[in-house]
Amino acid sequence: MLVSLSKRLNGISLRINRITMAFACLFLVLMVAMICLQVIARYGFASPPAWTEEMARYAMVWVGLLGASASFHENFDPSLSKIPETFPRWLRLATALVRAIAVLVFLTPILWYCFFGPGANFTRGFLSRNTTMVAETIPMPLIFVAISVPIFIVVTLFHGLARTFSTLAELPIRTDLNDKSTPHETD
């Protein structure tokens, strides 16, 4: 049952990562396009539109957060050391537990304050405050930028859950939808 659940979570995590990467690439293209437009307008016409810098900045926020969650999924996140598969199972389980706790300790408070402000007041939460704020040069509510933070957190927490279950079930973390192998099939 643990193996089946782990495979299912790992497959969902992989699909979420593909979607995340697609949107990250889209925002990267948007960011580069806005920067190029600004450079051309500034040096070619001596009159850059003010909104290009702001759009590039907002696209950069999305690229950074979506890229960070994809990096976590691909196991490119910073770590003190990588535990080889040849190490004892108890050590791999202990490091998986420490990693899961560290991710929870770091991300859970941020997720909480996305929705609730001081005194658990919803109207003072990060997202609630950004629903009424508007960008300086573009008539766009900043909630469209702020929503990237809880999306990043939820996606990263799900990737962490899938990775933890993979470690518990002793399955390799899949990075390809076509990879159906398990440790038992390769023996």
Secondary structure by P-SEA (a helix, b strand, c coil): caaaaaaaaaaaaaaaaaaaaaaaaaaaaaaaaaaaaaaaaacccccccaaaaaaaaaaaaaaaaaaaaaaaaaccccccccccccccaaaaaaaaaaaaaaaaaccaaaaaaaccccccccccccccccccccccccccccccccaaaaaaaaaaaaaaaaaaaaaaacccccccccccccccccc
